[in-house]
Amino acid sequence: MPTSKKSGGRKYGKAAAKRVASAMKRRKKGTLSSGPGGKGGKVKSRKQAIAIGLSEARKKGAKVPKKKSS
């Protein structure tokens, strides 16, 4: 009996991975900010850096799953 399993494939595209990696580097360097146009504070959190990277990837049209609505 076959089990219900999702079909294979990447959940996130390679372009999205590059964006996240870039955001992580900027966080390490201390140049990543949370607001638009550098108005927000400096990002220190790893999770926040990943979220910013994914958000940028979404805007550029990379393969990223939709945000979960709460």
C-alpha positions in Angstrom: 0.0 0.0 0.0 1.5 3.3 -1.0 2.1 5.9 1.7 1.0 9.5 1.1 4.3 11.3 0.5 5.0 14.6 -1.1 6.7 14.5 -4.4 10.4 15.2 -4.5 11.9 18.5 -5.4 13.4 21.5 -3.8 11.3 23.5 -1.4 13.6 26.5 -1.8 15.4 27.5 -5.0 19.1 28.0 -5.4 18.6 31.7 -5.8 16.8 31.8 -2.4 19.8 30.0 -0.8 22.2 32.6 -2.2 20.0 35.5 -0.9 20.0 34.0 2.6 23.8 33.4 2.5 24.3 37.0 1.5 22.1 38.2 4.4 24.0 36.1 6.8 27.3 37.6 5.6 25.9 41.1 6.0 24.8 40.2 9.5 28.3 39.0 10.4 29.7 42.2 8.9 27.2 44.3 10.8 25.7 46.0 7.8 22.3 44.2 7.8 19.4 46.4 9.0 15.8 45.4 9.7 14.0 48.4 8.2 13.7 49.8 4.6 16.5 52.0 3.5 18.7 51.3 6.5 16.2 53.0 8.9 15.8 49.9 11.1 18.2 48.8 13.8 21.2 46.5 13.2 20.2 42.8 13.0 21.9 40.5 15.5 19.6 37.6 15.4 20.3 34.6 13.1 16.6 33.9 12.6 15.9 37.5 11.6 18.8 37.4 9.1 17.3 34.3 7.5 13.8 35.9 7.4 15.2 39.0 5.7 17.1 36.9 3.1 14.0 34.9 2.3 11.9 38.1 2.0 14.5 39.6 -0.4 14.4 36.4 -2.4 10.5 36.5 -2.6 10.7 40.1 -3.9 13.1 39.0 -6.6 10.8 36.2 -7.7 12.9 33.2 -6.4 11.3 29.9 -5.5 10.3 30.4 -1.9 7.2 29.0 -0.2 4.5 31.5 0.8 4.5 32.9 4.3 2.3 31.1 6.7 -0.6 33.4 7.8 -1.2 33.4 11.5 
